[in-house]
Each structure stands twice: as C-alpha cells, then as structure tokens.
Amino acid sequence: MSEGRMEALGYARAACDTIMRKYEAEKLPPVDRFHYHQGVFLSGMNKIYSLTGNADYFAYIKGWVDSQIDENGNIKNYDDGQLDDMQSGILLYPLIDNTGDSRYQRALDMIVPKIYEFPKTEEGGFWHMRTLPHQMWLDGLYMGGPICAEYGYRYHKTEYIELVIKQILLMIEKTRDEETGLLYHAWDESRSEPWADKETGCSPEFWGRSVGWVPVAITDDLDFISSDHPEYKKICEILCSLLDAVCKVQSEEGRWYQVLNKGGLEGNWLETSCSCLFVAAICKAVRKGILGAEYLRFAKKGYEAVIHSLEWDGDDILIGNVCIGTGVGDYKHYCDRPVVVNDLHGMGAFLIMCAEYCRVSR
C-alpha cells in the first residue's frame, strides 16, 4: 500500500469521524429531508467504507436512510419535482447488497422511475426542477445520472442507460464553450431567464462546482455503460476534452477558482469542493484507462493543495472555502456567495477525492 494511499485514507477517516461526532445520522442537515446534501456526503462515506471495511461507516449510512423511509419502503419527505432530491437514492444500492432488506428495493423502484419521467426540454434534456421550466443545469447530470445508469445495468433496463447517455450528450451540446472547452453552469431553452444569452441560451460563467459534478458523474456513469455501446467512445472523448480544459485553468496554488477561467480578476477565490471533484475525476478517468497517466500531475497538485488548506480543531478536520451553494448568475453573483466550513457539499467532495486518490495510488 503506497504512502499516498495511506495518507489519503487517514484524511478520509478524519472527515468521516468529524461529521459522525457532530451529527447523529438522522440529524444530518437538512433534517428530515431526503436530499443530495446528505447523499453526496454519504456516497463519499460509502466509498471509504468500501476501502476500509469500517462497519461504523456502513451503520451510519444505514441509520440515515432508515430515518428517511418507512416500514414499507416509502420515502417520507422528498420533492419529486427536484433532481436534487433524487440523488440520495444511490445509497440504496449498497443497502440492498449488504442487507437484502426489501424496503430498500421498494424505495429504489419508486424513485428511479420518477427520474425517468422527469420533465424535459423539447429535445429530452432534464429540467433542473419543475419550478425552473426549460432549464438544464450541469448539476443535474450528477443528481440523476449515476443512479439511473446503475439501475439500467443491474436490472437490464437499457432504456435507463440510453436516458443517461442522452443527458450527457445534450448537456455538453448545450453548455460547452468552444473556445475554452469549459461548460456554462446552465442553459435555458426558452431564453427567457435574465441570465440567458439570447442566442445560445447559456448562462454567462463557468461555476467551479457545477462543472466538477460533470466529470464525476460521467466517470460513474461509465462504470455501467458497455464499452461496446456506439456512444461509449464519444462519451470518453467528451470526458477527456473537459478534463483537459479543466487542467488548463488550474491555479498555481493547485486548487481551482470559484469562477474557473477568471482567477486573476478581483473578487474571485479558490474553492475547495470543486477542486476535490476535479482531482477525483482525473484520478478515476486515469484509473479506468480513459485519460492518460500524465494528467495525474494535475491531480497530485490539486490534492496536495487541498490538503495544505486544511485546518484542525483537536481531532476534527476543518474543510473550508466551500461555496454554500448557488443559483445561476453573473460573475459578481458567484464571487459574492458565502463560504462555509464542513458543510456536506465540501465533506462529500473531499471523501470522493480521497477515495479516488487512494484507488489510483495502489
């Protein structure tokens, strides 16, 4: 086991243990809501459980899910009009595998078809929310993609695989900037939003974390898409092109900026969660043989910068400079967003990074 792998696992354990000390599983925020904040963090924790076999981590994941579903497998409190409230369903797979409890299968079989039927643009791209008609946001690829890809693979439902592939191709088509290769945060089919370019429909900026979700989602999706699929090679090319563009805007310090391509402008700042996501995606793409190993130097630089930025409060790890979350806006809008320490966005992205850094360091 390499030194880098051992070090990354140590940091990951510290992050898991920090949150477990702070919150009982059922009290993870937002309390009594089946939501991606918990889903991102617990997805990361599940990756660390897979690497360490620490039963406390699995029990914690199970404890939160059990607090969110009833004895019949009904999810108690979620909004099926938001893709953000679908992502946590990804946690049901390891629970099905490790317990055999039919409640988890019933919950999965309830939530995944709702994603399949989610409102779409005229060309078939997911709206981000029912209350945001005609808008596709990059975040949606992560919220709805991997859960559907795994469902299609496990249960031989090819329509779900095709749905995931369509979402990837449409999102890239609508949001990719030809000059930089980066992706705009959102696209408005109607061109009616104040932020939407009247010709392209795109929002004006490349927001770090939204871009970060895309390669993380795609690398997870590719775990379940056959290499024989006619679009497999194209998706791999899309992934490589995006990660190459991302590497070109990495800061000298090693992390990435809140607005990716404007590091030198007043107000911009280095954002930790997107940096973790980019490191994770590069590592996984290299590990899967999709991206050349020469790109690991960007991942190593990013990983080391994130680690260098950490602070400690006794045994508790402090992961800061994480954007609290945001809607779509202009440059000032993104730069003015508050930062937080140890929110579940940042913790989850950090765990995903540590897990992938471990795997590629074997």
Helices and strands as residue ranges (DSSP letters): H 3-22, G 25-27, H 36-52, H 55-68, G 83-85, G 87-91, H 92-99, H 102-116, E 135-137, H 139-154, H 158-175, E 186-188, H 208-221, H 232-248, E 256-257, E 270-271, H 272-287, G 293-295, H 296-309, E 311-313, E 316-318, E 322-323, H 331-335, E 339-340, H 344-360
